[in-house]
């Protein structure tokens, strides 16, 4: 089986639990704070790893305190990015988690979001057949290097999870990505706002007409809707046993879909499994399921 190329960031998630987000000038107390590996690309790659599908984490890891944390944590898991260490410091993501479990991100961007064209020359394209990208790295001025690599390798199946950055990415760069016929993954709010449609079905159809490939729209605890070449359907969600936080739920959802499609599952099967995994992530602190989850699932 060929590898999935997971392009994007690995960061230190600083997870801060508090009762509610403060208003301007309000003082609040932190209930608890932890540090964990995070970043969209890492979260996606970790789910692919749990499904034992081969992959390459193609992620710059910079210097500084947060870069050291990421490098040490990856080393403990036996994961290494082929990209040389940039001179710039790595950033981090402050994840504020309220009592409801809803999360708010404040990102300090560093080396992890910026790519150089020569790094892609380190890859053996014959060993990969698909690639994951998200909106954060594409938004950077260096995002064009990522898109150009994908354009130079049109046989790769691209998975694109733009997230809320779909609202700010230029029409020109989105057109170039859509021309690659990516499998598109986004949530209901993003899909409706970007397309201007009034229903999920109409939004997915509008996006499908741009990409001519499958579109998956997540609907929170209600599950997900997908539109593919030969079918469109709602796939019911799985109720989380508890809501701890929603960090990484979307990343784990698309990571599961990538892994299951690589294993030969149908889109309906892949989305159903992704709904189950997302519910488990919501019931876990942070973005990552423990390796032991697959021993008992």
Secondary structure as UniProt FT lines:
FT   STRAND          3..7
FT   STRAND          11..18
FT   TURN            24..25
FT   STRAND          30..38
FT   HELIX           40..50
FT   TURN            51..52
FT   STRAND          55..58
FT   HELIX           64..76
FT   TURN            77..78
FT   STRAND          92..97
FT   TURN            99..100
FT   STRAND          103..108
FT   HELIX           111..113
FT   HELIX           117..122
FT   HELIX           125..127
FT   STRAND          128..134
FT   HELIX           135..139
FT   TURN            141..142
FT   HELIX           143..152
FT   TURN            153..155
FT   STRAND          157..161
FT   HELIX           163..167
FT   HELIX           171..178
FT   TURN            179..180
FT   STRAND          183..187
FT   HELIX           188..195
FT   HELIX           200..211
FT   STRAND          215..218
FT   HELIX           220..222
FT   STRAND          223..227
FT   STRAND          232..236
FT   TURN            247..248
FT   HELIX           249..262
FT   TURN            263..264
FT   HELIX           267..282
FT   TURN            291..292
FT   HELIX           293..296
//
